[in-house]
Amino acid sequence: MLARIFRPSKSAMQSGMAKTHDWILEFEPASARKVDPLMGWTSSTDMDGQVRLSFESRDQAVAYAQAHGIPFQVIEPQDRKKIIKAYADNFATGRRQPWTH
């Protein structure tokens, strides 16, 4: 039962950075999900898949996993690239791409 320790990325649905500052410890799935033939729902016998622990720092999550004897893998977050530009750059005369509708 391997655990992943990571910092979640931002939601693609909004521009804010909410819920991206905490570190998450969650377990890898131990078995594949099965599809119920009657209803089409997916189910699993793995109850560890429901556990999702939140920590304020990476060190706290690692210490928790080591204290409880949980093998873990730390996934480092990738910093996002910020493109700094002004709204007026959309209407500049020296644009590389033409501005059309």
Biopython code that builds the backbone (N, CA, C, O; Angstrom):
import numpy as np
from Bio.PDB.StructureBuilder import StructureBuilder

atoms = [
    (1, "MET", "N", (0.857, -1.174, 0.000)),
    (1, "MET", "CA", (0.000, 0.000, 0.000)),
    (1, "MET", "C", (0.905, 1.240, 0.000)),
    (1, "MET", "O", (1.339, 1.721, 1.047)),
    (2, "LEU", "N", (1.164, 1.724, -1.186)),
    (2, "LEU", "CA", (2.025, 2.880, -1.388)),
    (2, "LEU", "C", (1.193, 4.153, -1.304)),
    (2, "LEU", "O", (0.088, 4.219, -1.844)),
    (3, "ALA", "N", (1.724, 5.149, -0.633)),
    (3, "ALA", "CA", (1.031, 6.432, -0.495)),
    (3, "ALA", "C", (1.734, 7.476, -1.341)),
    (3, "ALA", "O", (2.956, 7.451, -1.488)),
    (4, "ARG", "N", (0.958, 8.389, -1.894)),
    (4, "ARG", "CA", (1.504, 9.527, -2.643)),
    (4, "ARG", "C", (1.364, 10.768, -1.782)),
    (4, "ARG", "O", (0.314, 11.006, -1.185)),
    (5, "ILE", "N", (2.425, 11.556, -1.719)),
    (5, "ILE", "CA", (2.396, 12.840, -1.025)),
    (5, "ILE", "C", (2.630, 13.897, -2.085)),
    (5, "ILE", "O", (3.669, 13.902, -2.745)),
    (6, "PHE", "N", (1.670, 14.791, -2.250)),
    (6, "PHE", "CA", (1.760, 15.794, -3.302)),
    (6, "PHE", "C", (1.009, 17.054, -2.918)),
    (6, "PHE", "O", (0.223, 17.060, -1.970)),
    (7, "ARG", "N", (1.255, 18.103, -3.650)),
    (7, "ARG", "CA", (0.503, 19.345, -3.502)),
    (7, "ARG", "C", (-0.386, 19.467, -4.733)),
    (7, "ARG", "O", (0.135, 19.502, -5.847)),
    (8, "PRO", "N", (-1.701, 19.533, -4.578)),
    (8, "PRO", "CA", (-2.584, 19.516, -5.746)),
    (8, "PRO", "C", (-2.439, 20.771, -6.594)),
    (8, "PRO", "O", (-2.123, 21.849, -6.092)),
    (9, "SER", "N", (-2.676, 20.606, -7.880)),
    (9, "SER", "CA", (-2.614, 21.745, -8.793)),
    (9, "SER", "C", (-3.930, 22.502, -8.741)),
    (9, "SER", "O", (-4.909, 22.024, -8.167)),
    (10, "LYS", "N", (-3.948, 23.669, -9.336)),
    (10, "LYS", "CA", (-5.156, 24.478, -9.306)),
    (10, "LYS", "C", (-6.212, 23.882, -10.223)),
    (10, "LYS", "O", (-5.896, 23.145, -11.157)),
    (11, "SER", "N", (-7.437, 24.201, -9.952)),
    (11, "SER", "CA", (-8.532, 23.712, -10.764)),
    (11, "SER", "C", (-8.505, 24.389, -12.128)),
    (11, "SER", "O", (-8.228, 25.584, -12.228)),
    (12, "ALA", "N", (-8.788, 23.632, -13.165)),
    (12, "ALA", "CA", (-8.816, 24.202, -14.510)),
    (12, "ALA", "C", (-10.077, 25.019, -14.736)),
    (12, "ALA", "O", (-10.176, 25.741, -15.728)),
    (13, "MET", "N", (-11.032, 24.917, -13.838)),
    (13, "MET", "CA", (-12.307, 25.604, -14.030)),
    (13, "MET", "C", (-12.289, 27.039, -13.520)),
    (13, "MET", "O", (-13.162, 27.828, -13.880)),
    (14, "GLN", "N", (-11.319, 27.391, -12.696)),
    (14, "GLN", "CA", (-11.266, 28.745, -12.167)),
    (14, "GLN", "C", (-9.829, 29.234, -12.154)),
    (14, "GLN", "O", (-8.891, 28.438, -12.203)),
    (15, "SER", "N", (-9.665, 30.533, -12.089)),
    (15, "SER", "CA", (-8.320, 31.090, -12.136)),
    (15, "SER", "C", (-7.676, 31.206, -10.765)),
    (15, "SER", "O", (-6.483, 31.498, -10.681)),
    (16, "GLY", "N", (-8.411, 30.992, -9.703)),
    (16, "GLY", "CA", (-7.865, 31.135, -8.359)),
    (16, "GLY", "C", (-6.972, 29.989, -7.953)),
    (16, "GLY", "O", (-6.950, 28.947, -8.608)),
    (17, "MET", "N", (-6.235, 30.178, -6.874)),
    (17, "MET", "CA", (-5.297, 29.175, -6.380)),
    (17, "MET", "C", (-5.770, 28.543, -5.072)),
    (17, "MET", "O", (-4.948, 28.090, -4.276)),
    (18, "ALA", "N", (-7.081, 28.506, -4.839)),
    (18, "ALA", "CA", (-7.617, 27.932, -3.605)),
    (18, "ALA", "C", (-7.341, 26.428, -3.555)),
    (18, "ALA", "O", (-7.321, 25.759, -4.588)),
    (19, "LYS", "N", (-7.132, 25.917, -2.372)),
    (19, "LYS", "CA", (-6.898, 24.498, -2.097)),
    (19, "LYS", "C", (-5.642, 23.951, -2.766)),
    (19, "LYS", "O", (-5.582, 22.764, -3.086)),
    (20, "THR", "N", (-4.644, 24.797, -2.979)),
    (20, "THR", "CA", (-3.402, 24.328, -3.581)),
    (20, "THR", "C", (-2.212, 24.496, -2.647)),
    (20, "THR", "O", (-1.082, 24.220, -3.048)),
    (21, "HIS", "N", (-2.427, 24.933, -1.438)),
    (21, "HIS", "CA", (-1.319, 25.219, -0.535)),
    (21, "HIS", "C", (-1.018, 24.066, 0.419)),
    (21, "HIS", "O", (0.102, 23.967, 0.920)),
    (22, "ASP", "N", (-1.984, 23.200, 0.681)),
    (22, "ASP", "CA", (-1.774, 22.070, 1.586)),
    (22, "ASP", "C", (-1.173, 20.893, 0.824)),
    (22, "ASP", "O", (-1.310, 20.783, -0.395)),
    (23, "TRP", "N", (-0.509, 20.024, 1.563)),
    (23, "TRP", "CA", (0.038, 18.795, 1.004)),
    (23, "TRP", "C", (-0.933, 17.665, 1.305)),
    (23, "TRP", "O", (-1.493, 17.608, 2.400)),
    (24, "ILE", "N", (-1.140, 16.772, 0.361)),
    (24, "ILE", "CA", (-2.121, 15.693, 0.460)),
    (24, "ILE", "C", (-1.393, 14.355, 0.506)),
    (24, "ILE", "O", (-0.443, 14.131, -0.244)),
    (25, "LEU", "N", (-1.844, 13.469, 1.387)),
    (25, "LEU", "CA", (-1.373, 12.092, 1.429)),
    (25, "LEU", "C", (-2.555, 11.220, 1.048)),
    (25, "LEU", "O", (-3.572, 11.212, 1.741)),
    (26, "GLU", "N", (-2.426, 10.476, -0.062)),
    (26, "GLU", "CA", (-3.472, 9.540, -0.454)),
    (26, "GLU", "C", (-2.825, 8.264, -0.957)),
    (26, "GLU", "O", (-1.682, 8.270, -1.414)),
    (27, "PHE", "N", (-3.562, 7.175, -0.868)),
    (27, "PHE", "CA", (-3.024, 5.861, -1.204)),
    (27, "PHE", "C", (-3.265, 5.526, -2.664)),
    (27, "PHE", "O", (-4.277, 5.910, -3.250)),
    (28, "GLU", "N", (-2.313, 4.801, -3.238)),
    (28, "GLU", "CA", (-2.466, 4.275, -4.591)),
    (28, "GLU", "C", (-3.544, 3.192, -4.566)),
    (28, "GLU", "O", (-3.689, 2.500, -3.558)),
    (29, "PRO", "N", (-4.293, 3.034, -5.639)),
    (29, "PRO", "CA", (-5.292, 1.965, -5.656)),
    (29, "PRO", "C", (-4.628, 0.588, -5.639)),
    (29, "PRO", "O", (-3.706, 0.325, -6.411)),
    (30, "ALA", "N", (-5.102, -0.279, -4.759)),
    (30, "ALA", "CA", (-4.520, -1.616, -4.639)),
    (30, "ALA", "C", (-5.103, -2.576, -5.662)),
    (30, "ALA", "O", (-4.442, -3.539, -6.052)),
    (31, "SER", "N", (-6.322, -2.333, -6.101)),
    (31, "SER", "CA", (-6.947, -3.199, -7.095)),
    (31, "SER", "C", (-7.710, -2.341, -8.097)),
    (31, "SER", "O", (-8.041, -1.186, -7.828)),
    (32, "ALA", "N", (-7.976, -2.921, -9.235)),
    (32, "ALA", "CA", (-8.688, -2.202, -10.289)),
    (32, "ALA", "C", (-10.170, -2.076, -9.932)),
    (32, "ALA", "O", (-10.720, -2.901, -9.203)),
    (33, "ARG", "N", (-10.792, -1.044, -10.450)),
    (33, "ARG", "CA", (-12.226, -0.874, -10.229)),
    (33, "ARG", "C", (-13.000, -1.831, -11.115)),
    (33, "ARG", "O", (-12.556, -2.185, -12.207)),
    (34, "LYS", "N", (-14.161, -2.244, -10.634)),
    (34, "LYS", "CA", (-15.017, -3.170, -11.381)),
    (34, "LYS", "C", (-16.306, -2.451, -11.745)),
    (34, "LYS", "O", (-16.809, -1.630, -10.979)),
    (35, "VAL", "N", (-16.828, -2.763, -12.905)),
    (35, "VAL", "CA", (-18.081, -2.164, -13.363)),
    (35, "VAL", "C", (-19.214, -3.120, -13.044)),
    (35, "VAL", "O", (-19.153, -4.305, -13.375)),
    (36, "ASP", "N", (-20.250, -2.598, -12.397)),
    (36, "ASP", "CA", (-21.433, -3.378, -12.092)),
    (36, "ASP", "C", (-22.201, -3.620, -13.397)),
    (36, "ASP", "O", (-22.538, -2.658, -14.088)),
    (37, "PRO", "N", (-22.484, -4.874, -13.750)),
    (37, "PRO", "CA", (-23.123, -5.125, -15.040)),
    (37, "PRO", "C", (-24.554, -4.600, -15.135)),
    (37, "PRO", "O", (-25.019, -4.294, -16.233)),
    (38, "LEU", "N", (-25.254, -4.492, -14.024)),
    (38, "LEU", "CA", (-26.646, -4.051, -14.069)),
    (38, "LEU", "C", (-26.769, -2.534, -14.153)),
    (38, "LEU", "O", (-27.459, -2.014, -15.030)),
    (39, "MET", "N", (-26.109, -1.830, -13.254)),
    (39, "MET", "CA", (-26.258, -0.376, -13.184)),
    (39, "MET", "C", (-25.149, 0.390, -13.902)),
    (39, "MET", "O", (-25.343, 1.546, -14.277)),
    (40, "GLY", "N", (-23.997, -0.234, -14.096)),
    (40, "GLY", "CA", (-22.887, 0.449, -14.743)),
    (40, "GLY", "C", (-22.047, 1.273, -13.792)),
    (40, "GLY", "O", (-21.159, 2.001, -14.235)),
    (41, "TRP", "N", (-22.300, 1.180, -12.495)),
    (41, "TRP", "CA", (-21.513, 1.916, -11.515)),
    (41, "TRP", "C", (-20.166, 1.241, -11.334)),
    (41, "TRP", "O", (-20.039, 0.031, -11.519)),
    (42, "THR", "N", (-19.166, 2.025, -10.973)),
    (42, "THR", "CA", (-17.860, 1.443, -10.680)),
    (42, "THR", "C", (-17.736, 1.242, -9.179)),
    (42, "THR", "O", (-18.203, 2.055, -8.382)),
    (43, "SER", "N", (-17.098, 0.146, -8.817)),
    (43, "SER", "CA", (-16.920, -0.143, -7.400)),
    (43, "SER", "C", (-15.526, -0.706, -7.180)),
    (43, "SER", "O", (-14.855, -1.132, -8.120)),
    (44, "SER", "N", (-15.109, -0.701, -5.939)),
    (44, "SER", "CA", (-13.801, -1.209, -5.576)),
    (44, "SER", "C", (-13.877, -1.797, -4.175)),
    (44, "SER", "O", (-14.680, -1.369, -3.346)),
    (45, "THR", "N", (-13.028, -2.784, -3.929)),
    (45, "THR", "CA", (-12.970, -3.379, -2.594)),
    (45, "THR", "C", (-11.872, -2.726, -1.757)),
    (45, "THR", "O", (-11.666, -3.087, -0.599)),
    (46, "ASP", "N", (-11.181, -1.776, -2.345)),
    (46, "ASP", "CA", (-10.070, -1.105, -1.675)),
    (46, "ASP", "C", (-10.591, 0.085, -0.873)),
    (46, "ASP", "O", (-10.991, 1.096, -1.451)),
    (47, "MET", "N", (-10.590, -0.030, 0.440)),
    (47, "MET", "CA", (-11.116, 1.043, 1.288)),
    (47, "MET", "C", (-10.084, 2.149, 1.532)),
    (47, "MET", "O", (-10.443, 3.249, 1.950)),
    (48, "ASP", "N", (-8.811, 1.863, 1.274)),
    (48, "ASP", "CA", (-7.789, 2.893, 1.460)),
    (48, "ASP", "C", (-7.896, 3.996, 0.416)),
    (48, "ASP", "O", (-7.348, 5.082, 0.609)),
    (49, "GLY", "N", (-8.585, 3.738, -0.672)),
    (49, "GLY", "CA", (-8.763, 4.745, -1.702)),
    (49, "GLY", "C", (-9.622, 5.912, -1.252)),
    (49, "GLY", "O", (-9.626, 6.962, -1.894)),
    (50, "GLN", "N", (-10.346, 5.742, -0.163)),
    (50, "GLN", "CA", (-11.201, 6.803, 0.355)),
    (50, "GLN", "C", (-10.462, 7.728, 1.318)),
    (50, "GLN", "O", (-10.971, 8.791, 1.672)),
    (51, "VAL", "N", (-9.264, 7.329, 1.742)),
    (51, "VAL", "CA", (-8.508, 8.107, 2.723)),
    (51, "VAL", "C", (-7.714, 9.186, 1.992)),
    (51, "VAL", "O", (-6.960, 8.902, 1.062)),
    (52, "ARG", "N", (-7.898, 10.424, 2.432)),
    (52, "ARG", "CA", (-7.172, 11.566, 1.867)),
    (52, "ARG", "C", (-6.869, 12.511, 3.017)),
    (52, "ARG", "O", (-7.754, 13.213, 3.506)),
    (53, "LEU", "N", (-5.602, 12.524, 3.448)),
    (53, "LEU", "CA", (-5.195, 13.336, 4.582)),
    (53, "LEU", "C", (-4.530, 14.615, 4.095)),
    (53, "LEU", "O", (-3.801, 14.599, 3.103)),
    (54, "SER", "N", (-4.775, 15.712, 4.781)),
    (54, "SER", "CA", (-4.236, 17.011, 4.407)),
    (54, "SER", "C", (-3.274, 17.488, 5.488)),
    (54, "SER", "O", (-3.554, 17.374, 6.682)),
    (55, "PHE", "N", (-2.122, 18.029, 5.047)),
    (55, "PHE", "CA", (-1.098, 18.539, 5.950)),
    (55, "PHE", "C", (-0.679, 19.926, 5.506)),
    (55, "PHE", "O", (-0.783, 20.268, 4.328)),
    (56, "GLU", "N", (-0.207, 20.721, 6.446)),
    (56, "GLU", "CA", (0.211, 22.087, 6.130)),
    (56, "GLU", "C", (1.551, 22.136, 5.416)),
    (56, "GLU", "O", (1.802, 23.068, 4.652)),
    (57, "SER", "N", (2.423, 21.150, 5.646)),
    (57, "SER", "CA", (3.733, 21.171, 5.004)),
    (57, "SER", "C", (4.106, 19.764, 4.540)),
    (57, "SER", "O", (3.516, 18.769, 4.963)),
    (58, "ARG", "N", (5.087, 19.715, 3.674)),
    (58, "ARG", "CA", (5.590, 18.451, 3.143)),
    (58, "ARG", "C", (6.223, 17.626, 4.260)),
    (58, "ARG", "O", (6.053, 16.408, 4.316)),
    (59, "ASP", "N", (6.953, 18.299, 5.149)),
    (59, "ASP", "CA", (7.642, 17.603, 6.234)),
    (59, "ASP", "C", (6.664, 16.927, 7.192)),
    (59, "ASP", "O", (6.943, 15.839, 7.696)),
    (60, "GLN", "N", (5.526, 17.559, 7.444)),
    (60, "GLN", "CA", (4.526, 16.950, 8.314)),
    (60, "GLN", "C", (3.947, 15.688, 7.685)),
    (60, "GLN", "O", (3.718, 14.698, 8.380)),
    (61, "ALA", "N", (3.710, 15.714, 6.381)),
    (61, "ALA", "CA", (3.162, 14.544, 5.694)),
    (61, "ALA", "C", (4.170, 13.400, 5.686)),
    (61, "ALA", "O", (3.800, 12.245, 5.892)),
    (62, "VAL", "N", (5.438, 13.717, 5.448)),
    (62, "VAL", "CA", (6.482, 12.693, 5.450)),
    (62, "VAL", "C", (6.652, 12.113, 6.853)),
    (62, "VAL", "O", (6.811, 10.902, 7.004)),
    (63, "ALA", "N", (6.621, 12.956, 7.868)),
    (63, "ALA", "CA", (6.764, 12.479, 9.246)),
    (63, "ALA", "C", (5.602, 11.563, 9.630)),
    (63, "ALA", "O", (5.802, 10.563, 10.319)),
    (64, "TYR", "N", (4.397, 11.899, 9.190)),
    (64, "TYR", "CA", (3.231, 11.054, 9.480)),
    (64, "TYR", "C", (3.391, 9.679, 8.832)),
    (64, "TYR", "O", (3.140, 8.655, 9.468)),
    (65, "ALA", "N", (3.808, 9.662, 7.570)),
    (65, "ALA", "CA", (3.973, 8.386, 6.867)),
    (65, "ALA", "C", (5.067, 7.544, 7.515)),
    (65, "ALA", "O", (4.915, 6.329, 7.643)),
    (66, "GLN", "N", (6.165, 8.170, 7.924)),
    (66, "GLN", "CA", (7.246, 7.425, 8.559)),
    (66, "GLN", "C", (6.844, 6.922, 9.938)),
    (66, "GLN", "O", (7.218, 5.815, 10.325)),
    (67, "ALA", "N", (6.090, 7.716, 10.678)),
    (67, "ALA", "CA", (5.664, 7.310, 12.025)),
    (67, "ALA", "C", (4.711, 6.124, 11.988)),
    (67, "ALA", "O", (4.691, 5.310, 12.910)),
    (68, "HIS", "N", (3.917, 6.026, 10.914)),
    (68, "HIS", "CA", (2.949, 4.935, 10.804)),
    (68, "HIS", "C", (3.436, 3.798, 9.911)),
    (68, "HIS", "O", (2.684, 2.862, 9.637)),
    (69, "GLY", "N", (4.679, 3.869, 9.457)),
    (69, "GLY", "CA", (5.252, 2.792, 8.657)),
    (69, "GLY", "C", (4.624, 2.658, 7.280)),
    (69, "GLY", "O", (4.511, 1.547, 6.762)),
    (70, "ILE", "N", (4.221, 3.747, 6.687)),
    (70, "ILE", "CA", (3.582, 3.732, 5.375)),
    (70, "ILE", "C", (4.642, 4.036, 4.320)),
    (70, "ILE", "O", (5.282, 5.086, 4.386)),
    (71, "PRO", "N", (4.844, 3.148, 3.354)),
    (71, "PRO", "CA", (5.770, 3.489, 2.267)),
    (71, "PRO", "C", (5.166, 4.608, 1.423)),
    (71, "PRO", "O", (3.974, 4.583, 1.116)),
    (72, "PHE", "N", (5.978, 5.580, 1.054)),
    (72, "PHE", "CA", (5.429, 6.754, 0.375)),
    (72, "PHE", "C", (6.318, 7.194, -0.772)),
    (72, "PHE", "O", (7.485, 6.813, -0.863)),
    (73, "GLN", "N", (5.744, 7.998, -1.636)),
    (73, "GLN", "CA", (6.450, 8.612, -2.760)),
    (73, "GLN", "C", (6.068, 10.085, -2.755)),
    (73, "GLN", "O", (4.883, 10.418, -2.757)),
    (74, "VAL", "N", (7.057, 10.965, -2.750)),
    (74, "VAL", "CA", (6.800, 12.407, -2.760)),
    (74, "VAL", "C", (6.855, 12.899, -4.198)),
    (74, "VAL", "O", (7.838, 12.673, -4.904)),
    (75, "ILE", "N", (5.810, 13.561, -4.620)),
    (75, "ILE", "CA", (5.744, 14.149, -5.953)),
    (75, "ILE", "C", (5.877, 15.653, -5.784)),
    (75, "ILE", "O", (4.985, 16.310, -5.246)),
    (76, "GLU", "N", (6.991, 16.188, -6.246)),
    (76, "GLU", "CA", (7.258, 17.619, -6.097)),
    (76, "GLU", "C", (6.372, 18.424, -7.043)),
    (76, "GLU", "O", (6.158, 18.016, -8.185)),
    (77, "PRO", "N", (5.856, 19.558, -6.584)),
    (77, "PRO", "CA", (4.998, 20.374, -7.459)),
    (77, "PRO", "C", (5.816, 21.091, -8.516)),
    (77, "PRO", "O", (6.967, 21.465, -8.290)),
    (78, "GLN", "N", (5.204, 21.275, -9.664)),
    (78, "GLN", "CA", (5.843, 22.021, -10.730)),
    (78, "GLN", "C", (5.320, 23.446, -10.688)),
    (78, "GLN", "O", (4.111, 23.672, -10.630)),
    (79, "ASP", "N", (6.227, 24.395, -10.716)),
    (79, "ASP", "CA", (5.808, 25.792, -10.696)),
    (79, "ASP", "C", (5.221, 26.172, -12.047)),
    (79, "ASP", "O", (5.731, 25.777, -13.095)),
    (80, "ARG", "N", (4.148, 26.939, -12.005)),
    (80, "ARG", "CA", (3.524, 27.333, -13.255)),
    (80, "ARG", "C", (4.243, 28.532, -13.845)),
    (80, "ARG", "O", (4.794, 29.362, -13.121)),
    (81, "LYS", "N", (4.230, 28.611, -15.147)),
    (81, "LYS", "CA", (4.881, 29.708, -15.845)),
    (81, "LYS", "C", (3.905, 30.874, -15.923)),
    (81, "LYS", "O", (2.775, 30.722, -16.387)),
    (82, "LYS", "N", (4.343, 32.014, -15.474)),
    (82, "LYS", "CA", (3.504, 33.202, -15.519)),
    (82, "LYS", "C", (3.866, 34.017, -16.757)),
    (82, "LYS", "O", (5.031, 34.344, -16.980)),
    (83, "ILE", "N", (2.870, 34.333, -17.544)),
    (83, "ILE", "CA", (3.064, 35.184, -18.704)),
    (83, "ILE", "C", (2.523, 36.556, -18.318)),
    (83, "ILE", "O", (1.313, 36.759, -18.215)),
    (84, "ILE", "N", (3.438, 37.484, -18.109)),
    (84, "ILE", "CA", (3.041, 38.810, -17.668)),
    (84, "ILE", "C", (2.877, 39.694, -18.895)),
    (84, "ILE", "O", (3.833, 39.956, -19.625)),
    (85, "LYS", "N", (1.660, 40.144, -19.105)),
    (85, "LYS", "CA", (1.398, 41.054, -20.212)),
    (85, "LYS", "C", (0.203, 41.927, -19.850)),
    (85, "LYS", "O", (-0.588, 41.598, -18.967)),
    (86, "ALA", "N", (0.100, 43.010, -20.534)),
    (86, "ALA", "CA", (-0.975, 43.951, -20.283)),
    (86, "ALA", "C", (-2.126, 43.677, -21.256)),
    (86, "ALA", "O", (-1.937, 43.068, -22.309)),
    (87, "TYR", "N", (-3.296, 44.129, -20.887)),
    (87, "TYR", "CA", (-4.453, 43.976, -21.769)),
    (87, "TYR", "C", (-4.247, 44.733, -23.074)),
    (87, "TYR", "O", (-4.753, 44.324, -24.119)),
    (88, "ALA", "N", (-3.508, 45.830, -23.014)),
    (88, "ALA", "CA", (-3.263, 46.637, -24.208)),
    (88, "ALA", "C", (-2.401, 45.887, -25.230)),
    (88, "ALA", "O", (-2.397, 46.241, -26.409)),
    (89, "ASP", "N", (-1.672, 44.860, -24.790)),
    (89, "ASP", "CA", (-0.863, 44.087, -25.738)),
    (89, "ASP", "C", (-1.723, 43.341, -26.755)),
    (89, "ASP", "O", (-1.233, 42.980, -27.825)),
    (90, "ASN", "N", (-2.978, 43.108, -26.444)),
    (90, "ASN", "CA", (-3.872, 42.465, -27.405)),
    (90, "ASN", "C", (-4.117, 43.333, -28.626)),
    (90, "ASN", "O", (-4.458, 42.816, -29.689)),
    (91, "PHE", "N", (-3.951, 44.628, -28.497)),
    (91, "PHE", "CA", (-4.256, 45.556, -29.580)),
    (91, "PHE", "C", (-3.004, 46.237, -30.129)),
    (91, "PHE", "O", (-3.120, 47.228, -30.849)),
    (92, "ALA", "N", (-1.828, 45.739, -29.813)),
    (92, "ALA", "CA", (-0.579, 46.347, -30.276)),
    (92, "ALA", "C", (-0.433, 46.174, -31.784)),
    (92, "ALA", "O", (-0.902, 45.188, -32.351)),
    (93, "THR", "N", (0.205, 47.116, -32.414)),
    (93, "THR", "CA", (0.379, 47.046, -33.871)),
    (93, "THR", "C", (1.461, 46.052, -34.261)),
    (93, "THR", "O", (1.459, 45.566, -35.392)),
    (94, "GLY", "N", (2.366, 45.741, -33.379)),
    (94, "GLY", "CA", (3.444, 44.818, -33.696)),
    (94, "GLY", "C", (3.170, 43.388, -33.252)),
    (94, "GLY", "O", (4.110, 42.673, -32.907)),
    (95, "ARG", "N", (1.920, 42.948, -33.248)),
    (95, "ARG", "CA", (1.578, 41.590, -32.836)),
    (95, "ARG", "C", (2.140, 40.567, -33.816)),
    (95, "ARG", "O", (2.244, 40.839, -35.012)),
    (96, "ARG", "N", (2.496, 39.409, -33.317)),
    (96, "ARG", "CA", (2.997, 38.344, -34.183)),
    (96, "ARG", "C", (1.857, 37.705, -34.960)),
    (96, "ARG", "O", (2.034, 37.293, -36.106)),
    (97, "GLN", "N", (0.709, 37.624, -34.347)),
    (97, "GLN", "CA", (-0.460, 37.035, -35.016)),
    (97, "GLN", "C", (-1.472, 38.125, -35.256)),
    (97, "GLN", "O", (-1.641, 39.008, -34.416)),
    (98, "PRO", "N", (-2.153, 38.082, -36.392)),
    (98, "PRO", "CA", (-3.160, 39.121, -36.638)),
    (98, "PRO", "C", (-4.349, 38.967, -35.712)),
    (98, "PRO", "O", (-4.746, 37.854, -35.365)),
    (99, "TRP", "N", (-4.906, 40.083, -35.321)),
    (99, "TRP", "CA", (-6.064, 40.086, -34.432)),
    (99, "TRP", "C", (-7.323, 40.176, -35.278)),
    (99, "TRP", "O", (-7.625, 41.232, -35.834)),
    (100, "THR", "N", (-8.045, 39.094, -35.377)),
    (100, "THR", "CA", (-9.264, 39.073, -36.168)),
    (100, "THR", "C", (-10.363, 38.402, -35.378)),
    (100, "THR", "O", (-10.118, 37.772, -34.349)),
    (101, "HIS", "N", (-11.553, 38.543, -35.864)),
    (101, "HIS", "CA", (-12.693, 37.883, -35.216)),
    (101, "HIS", "C", (-12.956, 36.578, -35.877)),
    (101, "HIS", "O", (-13.876, 35.862, -35.483)),
]
sb = StructureBuilder()
sb.init_structure("model")
sb.init_model(0)
sb.init_chain("A")
sb.init_seg("    ")
for serial, (resi, resn, name, xyz) in enumerate(atoms, 1):
    if name == "N":
        sb.init_residue(resn, " ", resi, " ")
    sb.init_atom(name, np.array(xyz, "f"), 0.0, 1.0, " ", f" {name:<3s}", serial, name[0])
structure = sb.get_structure()
